[in-house]
Amino acid sequence: MTRTFVAIDFETADSRRDSACAVGLTKVRGGAVVDSLYGLIRPPRSQFSPFCVGVHGIRWSDVKDSPNFREFWIENAGFLEDADFLAAHNASFDKAVLGACCTMAGLPAPRLPFVCTVNLARNQWDLRPTKLPDVCRHLGLDLNHHHAGSDAEACARIVMAAVAENPRCLDPFGV
C-alpha cells in the first residue's frame, strides 16, 4: 500500500456532535502503522450524558483540565500532513463530530475523503454484523472497544487487512 492515511475515532460527551471528549488517531504509511495519538478533550459542556459515560467511561472529572478541541487540534494539526484520506468505523459519525468540532472552534475541517470501515468490511468480507468488535474478531485484532486510541488503531488495521487481500478495495471510496 503506497497511500498514507489516518484512522480517526471520537468519543463524545453527549448526543451533540460538537462534544468530543476523546480522540484517537493512527497514521499508516507504506502499509505500516507509523504513529498514533490519543488525547482527552474538554467538551463545551460539563454535563455528560449517562448513556455516553456508560459507553466509554469518560467523565467531566477526567477531562476538565484537558485542552478544548481548538487547542488540541491546533497543537496536533501536523498529524494529518501527507494523509491521502481518513478512515473511520461508521465514518458518518466521526466525520460529523470532526466537522461540528471544527465549526465550533472556528477552524476549517480537513478536506480529506473518508473511508468507512463498516462499508469496507461488508464489501470485502461480506460481514454482518459489522460492529467494530465483530470485524476485529473476524480479523483476529485486539480491541479495547470505546477507547478512541484502540478503536482508531483497529480501524487502521481493518483498512490494512482489506488492502493486503485486495489492493483495489478502496476504489469504490474514490481514494
Secondary structure by P-SEA (a helix, b strand, c coil): ccbbbbbbbbbbcccccccccbbbbbbbcccccccccccccccccccccaaaaaacccccccccccccaaaaaaaacccccccccccccaaaaaaaaaaaaaaaaccccccbbbbbaaaaaaaacccccccaaaaaaaacccccccaaaaaaaaaaaaaaaaaaacccccccccc
